[in-house]
Each structure stands twice: as structure tokens, then as C-alpha cells.
Amino acid sequence: MIPYEYVWLSPDGRVTERLLKDWPLQDRERRALTVMLFRLFRTDWRQAVGSVIFKEKEAAIYYAKATGDVQLRPRLCRGPSKPNDEVTFLVRAIEKGNTTIPADAAKVAAWRFQELRANDALRRRYRPMPPQATTE
Amino acid sequence: MQDERSFLKAEFADQKAREQYAADLLDSYIALQIKTLRQQRKWSQKKLASLARKHQSQISPMEQIDFRSWKISTLRQLAKAFDLALVVKFESFGRFLDEVLPVERAALERPSFADDPAFQAGGTVTPASDATSASRLLTFPGNRSNIRLRQMAASSGSAYLRGTDG
């Protein structure tokens, strides 16, 4: 599957921030996130669900697992345009002691999922980049 | 993702980084292979648990990429359940990447002994003396599984099949 990430746009349509690429993480978490994304890229949907990504209570929303010193649990959706081939990461989230931070991560993800269905410009394809090369 | 290897090549320059990537890539590789092998055999987690003499609740975490608590004794039980050989070895980082980066279904599936082309009439097992010649490890003319194995080896340019087919 091809991973995409939600992006924030300026009023003139320029990307000001990317969900995964600009997520401020320690090296250990960034590496764990990278491995998770590599695995997602090389697996099909049946392999990935239950191993890399997991169903959320909110319809159409999933969370991914990447474990460093902090448990990363970003929220994502299938597609939305090609649900068998693409996923889009929608919300940054972590888990501490069975509590998700932010607590409303799944709801925000569901809201952004609808937003994305109306405007595909709000996402970009994710590509791995070391932190020193994160310029647009 | 063609970027994977070049990205990791840069990252592996740092010792801490390559140690973590090696651990995370290996853990996730094993988890995904267990799941893929189970799906290849059309088994439920309950059935695999029964065959591996584990509780069903132990199988689900082992199929998740963040599972860290591997024991060789458990992996041996799973290998026995799948009727496969278990391979544990030390490897250079470069060849390690050849082996653990591909996790597509075709790269992870393995035939049980009964379906292993190397042990069927006319099949041969070639000694793995040349690590760059994964396509020569198994030879069984006309066998579909073998053709797929050779295609995988050719496309990866690697020897990641070496020693994993019993």
C-alpha cells in the first residue's frame, strides 16, 4: 500500500506542514515510525490489518503501531480514493498507559477523512527522509 | 519503495541507528511472516495456536509488528506447526536488508515439507555456496512455486531465500 500523509495548507495553497514528515519525534521514535511505514508499503491489506494497522471504533479509521520509548499510534484511513492501494495518515497520536493522547484522535481522524474526501489536495505521498533533509 | 535502501544506507552509518533498525526490521519481519504463513495455509489463529501448543491469546500479539519478546523455543514450535525449518544466523547488515526488507506475500510464503518442490520427484536442492545466486538454490523445472521463488530472487537481486526452505 502507498502511504500518504495529511498536510496543512496556507491560504494560497502551499504546504506549511506535513503530518508524518514534520512530526517532532526523538530519533528512536522516528526510526520506529519509518520501519512501520516500510512494512505498510510492502504489505497488502489482509497482511497489514492486525499486524501493522488496527481497527478503530470510528468507522473507516484505523491506528498504526510504532514502538520506541513512546508508543506512537497515528490514526489513518484507507484510501480515500483508492482504498485497496492507499492509506492516508490523518492524526498524530501516542499512547501512554492505555490512554490515547490526544483523546479525540479517532474523532479528529474521522472528521479529516471526510475533509479529504472533498479535497484530495490535503494529502501528499509519504517518502522517507532523514531529519536533516526535511525541506520542502 | 526504491527509496528504502538508499534511505537506510545513510541511516546505518550511525551504530545506534542500525542496531535499532535491525531489531525493528527483524521483529516486524517475523511477525509478518507468521501471519502470512498462517494465511497461506488458511488457518485461524486458534488452529495455529493448537498446532504450536500455544494459547490463542499468544498468537495475536506475535503477529503484530511491535512484538519484542521472541523466544527461540517458541519459534521452533511455530516452525514445527508450519512444517518448516527455523533458521537463526548472524548476518552482515547489507545482506540482512536483502532478507528482511521484502515482506510482500510472495516473499514470505513458504511451502510445508509435503509441498516443498525440493523434496518432490525430480526436485533437487543445490548447495548454497554462492550467496548471490538465490535463484539457483532450488531447482525444480516447471514447478510454479519454484518459478515464483526465482522471480523473487531475480527482482530483489538478493539471496534472501537462502537457507529458509529447509
Chai-1 contact restraints between the chains, C-beta under 6 A:
chainA,res_idxA,chainB,res_idxB,connection_type,confidence,min_distance_angstrom,max_distance_angstrom,comment,restraint_id
A,R31,B,Q20,contact,1.0,0.0,6.0,A-B,restraint_1
A,R31,B,Y21,contact,1.0,0.0,6.0,A-B,restraint_2
A,A32,B,D24,contact,1.0,0.0,6.0,A-B,restraint_3
A,V35,B,D24,contact,1.0,0.0,6.0,A-B,restraint_4
A,V35,B,L25,contact,1.0,0.0,6.0,A-B,restraint_5
A,F38,B,E4,contact,1.0,0.0,6.0,A-B,restraint_6
A,R39,B,S28,contact,1.0,0.0,6.0,A-B,restraint_7
A,R39,B,I65,contact,1.0,0.0,6.0,A-B,restraint_8
A,R39,B,V103,contact,1.0,0.0,6.0,A-B,restraint_9
A,F41,B,M1,contact,1.0,0.0,6.0,A-B,restraint_10
A,R42,B,V103,contact,1.0,0.0,6.0,A-B,restraint_11
A,R42,B,E104,contact,1.0,0.0,6.0,A-B,restraint_12
A,T43,B,V103,contact,1.0,0.0,6.0,A-B,restraint_13
A,Q47,B,T36,contact,1.0,0.0,6.0,A-B,restraint_14
A,S51,B,A31,contact,1.0,0.0,6.0,A-B,restraint_15
A,S51,B,L32,contact,1.0,0.0,6.0,A-B,restraint_16
A,S51,B,K35,contact,1.0,0.0,6.0,A-B,restraint_17
A,S51,B,E63,contact,1.0,0.0,6.0,A-B,restraint_18
A,S51,B,Q64,contact,1.0,0.0,6.0,A-B,restraint_19
A,S51,B,I65,contact,1.0,0.0,6.0,A-B,restraint_20
A,V52,B,I65,contact,1.0,0.0,6.0,A-B,restraint_21
A,K65,B,D66,contact,1.0,0.0,6.0,A-B,restraint_22
A,T67,B,D66,contact,1.0,0.0,6.0,A-B,restraint_23
A,R127,B,D3,contact,1.0,0.0,6.0,A-B,restraint_24
A,P128,B,D3,contact,1.0,0.0,6.0,A-B,restraint_25
A,P128,B,F7,contact,1.0,0.0,6.0,A-B,restraint_26
A,P130,B,A10,contact,1.0,0.0,6.0,A-B,restraint_27
